[in-house]
């Protein structure tokens, strides 16, 4: 929301921990509801000031809601945790009463189903395909994966959760990779968890993302095919960690999780 007092534009901003059921877990996103679209440079400056993995902006228009996401450095085409956070803010802070919202976005219509305290994304599936190995990725990860595939992001498959957890990437090298980011993944050793992952995007201003919903657009079709089932439980094993329920739905995927409000504040823009 936005209001003007004298010569200031005042925006509400909410910080939400997504894919988490308690604060200081999951992935924090700043959510800024708007009454009208604002210039790209201003949106990017606000995102840089927040210095979180993502700042998301949504605005109500005649056709529905429009959603955009910015890292501290760039606008991105798809972001899961900030989409969960945006739906959470609409429902818990702004009085949105429907059980489903659909956002228009750079990646087409994106639905979020809200049931109880769970928010389930309806995202496109992005299955990984074989790719010519990128030396910056292999060297930057510090250990050669069993397989290197790619969709939007490079997709490195390792033999075990222990191997994945032990990776100590060289972010300077990964920053030179030719694709948006690098997903690293392995089968899980945890009871009841099917697969684990980590996500590195230094070229986008994020060395390691805490929990990455968009990465699961690629993780879900891959692990569904490997494990022979459409319903999966996933964990992202960053220091903060995050839990996701996953479902392959043909050319779409369902990515579910909880969210919790960390803070609410105001942004003052002169002019």
C-alpha positions in Angstrom: 0.0 0.0 0.0 1.1 3.6 -0.5 0.1 6.9 1.0 1.4 10.4 0.5 2.1 12.7 3.5 3.2 16.2 2.4 6.1 15.5 0.0 6.7 11.9 0.9 5.4 8.7 -0.5 5.0 6.1 2.2 5.0 2.4 1.4 4.2 -0.5 3.7 6.9 -3.2 3.8 6.6 -6.7 5.3 9.4 -9.1 5.9 8.2 -12.7 5.8 10.2 -15.9 6.4 8.9 -18.3 3.8 9.1 -22.1 3.8 9.3 -21.9 7.5 7.0 -22.2 10.6 9.1 -20.0 12.9 11.2 -16.9 12.4 14.9 -17.0 11.6 14.3 -20.1 9.4 13.4 -20.5 5.8 14.0 -17.6 3.3 13.2 -14.0 4.2 11.5 -11.8 1.6 10.4 -8.2 1.7 6.9 -7.7 0.4 5.8 -4.2 -0.7 2.2 -3.8 -1.8 1.7 -1.0 -4.3 -1.3 1.1 -5.4 0.2 1.7 -8.8 3.3 0.6 -10.7 6.5 2.5 -9.8 9.6 3.1 -11.9 12.0 0.1 -12.3 14.9 2.1 -10.9 13.0 2.9 -7.7 12.0 -0.8 -7.3 15.6 -1.9 -7.7 16.8 0.8 -5.2 14.4 -0.4 -2.6 15.4 -4.0 -3.1 19.1 -3.0 -2.8 18.3 -1.2 0.4 16.5 -4.2 1.9 19.5 -6.4 0.8 17.5 -9.6 1.1 17.5 -12.3 -1.5 14.2 -11.0 -2.9 12.0 -8.0 -2.6 8.6 -8.5 -4.2 6.0 -6.0 -5.3 2.4 -6.7 -6.2 -0.3 -4.3 -7.5 -4.0 -4.8 -8.1 -4.9 -4.0 -11.7 -8.1 -4.5 -13.7 -7.0 -8.0 -14.8 -6.0 -9.1 -11.3 -2.7 -8.9 -9.4 0.7 -8.3 -11.0 3.8 -9.5 -9.2 7.5 -8.7 -9.7 10.7 -9.8 -7.9 14.0 -8.1 -7.4 17.3 -9.3 -5.9 19.6 -6.5 -4.6 21.1 -6.5 -8.1 18.6 -7.5 -10.7 14.9 -8.3 -11.5 14.3 -12.0 -11.8 11.8 -14.0 -13.9 10.6 -16.4 -11.2 10.8 -16.6 -7.4 9.0 -19.1 -5.2 9.6 -18.0 -1.6 8.6 -14.3 -2.3 5.5 -15.5 -4.1 4.5 -17.5 -1.0 5.4 -14.4 1.1 3.2 -12.2 -1.1 0.2 -14.5 -0.7 0.8 -14.7 3.0 0.8 -10.9 3.3 -2.4 -10.6 1.3 -4.2 -13.1 3.4 -2.9 -12.3 6.9 -2.3 -8.6 6.7 -4.5 -7.2 4.0 -7.8 -9.1 4.4 -7.7 -11.2 1.2 -10.3 -13.9 1.9 -10.2 -16.2 -1.2 -8.5 -19.6 -1.0 -6.5 -19.0 -4.2 -4.8 -16.0 -5.8 -3.3 -15.9 -9.3 -0.5 -13.5 -10.0 0.4 -12.3 -13.5 4.2 -12.4 -13.9 7.2 -12.6 -16.2 6.7 -16.4 -16.1 3.0 -16.3 -16.9 0.1 -16.8 -14.5 1.2 -18.2 -11.1 -1.4 -19.6 -8.7 -1.1 -19.9 -4.9 -3.5 -22.1 -3.1 -4.1 -21.3 0.6 -5.3 -24.0 3.0 -4.9 -23.6 6.7 -1.3 -22.4 7.2 0.0 -23.9 4.0 0.7 -22.0 0.8 1.1 -24.1 -2.4 2.6 -22.6 -5.5 1.4 -23.6 -9.0 4.5 -23.1 -11.0 5.8 -24.3 -14.4 7.9 -27.4 -14.5 11.4 -26.9 -15.9 12.9 -30.4 -16.4 16.7 -30.3 -16.7 18.4 -31.5 -19.8 21.9 -32.7 -20.7 24.3 -29.9 -21.3 28.0 -29.4 -22.2 29.9 -29.1 -18.9 30.8 -25.6 -17.9 34.3 -25.5 -16.4 33.4 -22.6 -14.1 30.6 -24.6 -12.6 32.6 -27.8 -12.0 35.6 -26.0 -10.6 33.5 -23.5 -8.7 31.6 -26.2 -6.9 34.9 -27.6 -5.7 33.8 -31.2 -6.5 32.7 -32.7 -9.8 29.1 -33.8 -9.7 27.9 -37.2 -11.0 25.9 -35.3 -13.6 25.6 -31.8 -14.8 22.3 -30.9 -16.5 20.5 -27.5 -17.0 17.2 -25.7 -17.4 17.2 -22.0 -16.5 19.9 -23.0 -14.0 22.8 -25.4 -14.0 21.8 -28.6 -12.2 24.5 -30.6 -10.5 23.7 -34.0 -9.0 25.7 -35.5 -6.2 25.8 -39.0 -4.7 24.8 -38.1 -1.1 23.5 -35.5 1.3 26.9 -35.5 3.1 28.7 -34.7 -0.1 26.3 -31.9 -0.9 26.6 -30.4 2.6 30.4 -30.4 2.4 30.5 -28.3 -0.8 32.4 -25.0 -0.2 31.9 -23.2 -3.5 34.2 -20.6 -5.0 31.6 -17.9 -5.7 34.0 -15.9 -7.9 34.1 -18.8 -10.3 30.4 -19.6 -10.1 29.7 -16.0 -10.9 31.2 -16.6 -14.4 28.9 -19.5 -15.2 26.8 -19.0 -18.3 23.4 -19.6 -16.8 21.3 -17.8 -14.1 22.4 -19.9 -11.2 23.5 -23.3 -10.0 21.3 -25.9 -8.3 23.2 -28.6 -6.5 21.2 -31.6 -5.3 21.4 -35.2 -3.9 19.2 -37.9 -2.4 18.4 -37.3 1.2 19.7 -39.4 4.1 16.9 -37.9 6.4 13.9 -40.1 7.2 10.8 -39.0 5.3 12.7 -36.6 3.0 13.2 -37.5 -0.7 15.9 -35.1 -1.8 17.9 -32.2 -0.6 19.4 -29.2 -2.4 21.5 -26.0 -2.3 21.2 -23.0 -4.6 24.0 -20.6 -5.6 23.4 -17.4 -7.6 26.4 -15.1 -7.1 25.9 -13.4 -10.5 22.5 -12.3 -9.2 23.8 -10.9 -6.0 23.1 -14.0 -3.9 25.9 -16.3 -3.0 23.8 -19.0 -1.4 20.0 -18.7 -1.2 18.4 -20.0 2.0 15.3 -21.7 0.3 14.6 -21.4 -3.4 11.1 -22.2 -4.6 11.9 -21.6 -8.3 14.7 -24.2 -8.2 12.0 -26.8 -7.4 10.5 -26.2 -10.8 13.5 -28.2 -12.0 14.1 -30.3 -8.9 10.6 -31.8 -8.8 10.5 -33.3 -12.4 14.0 -34.6 -12.0 13.5 -36.4 -8.7 10.0 -37.5 -9.6 11.4 -39.4 -12.6 14.3 -40.8 -10.6 12.2 -42.0 -7.6 9.1 -43.0 -9.6 6.5 -40.9 -7.6 4.8 -37.6 -8.0 4.6 -36.6 -4.4 7.9 -35.6 -2.7 9.3 -34.1 0.4 12.3 -31.8 0.0 14.7 -29.9 2.2 17.1 -27.1 1.3 20.1 -27.6 3.5 21.4 -24.0 3.7 22.3 -22.7 7.2 18.8 -21.4 7.7 17.1 -24.5 6.1 13.7 -24.9 4.6 11.0 -27.5 4.2 8.9 -28.0 1.0 6.1 -30.4 0.0 6.3 -31.1 -3.7 4.1 -32.5 -6.4 4.6 -33.1 -10.1 1.5 -32.1 -12.1 2.4 -32.8 -15.7 3.8 -29.6 -17.1 3.3 -27.8 -13.7 4.6 -28.4 -10.2 3.1 -27.8 -6.8 5.5 -26.4 -4.2 4.0 -26.0 -0.7 5.2 -24.5 2.6 4.4 -22.3 5.5 5.3 -18.7 6.2 5.7 -16.4 9.3 5.7 -12.7 9.7 9.0 -11.2 10.9 8.4 -7.5 10.7 6.3 -4.7 9.3 7.6 -1.2 8.6 7.2 1.8 6.4 9.4 3.1 3.6 9.6 6.9 3.0 10.3 8.0 -0.6 10.8 11.7 -1.2 9.1 13.4 -4.1 
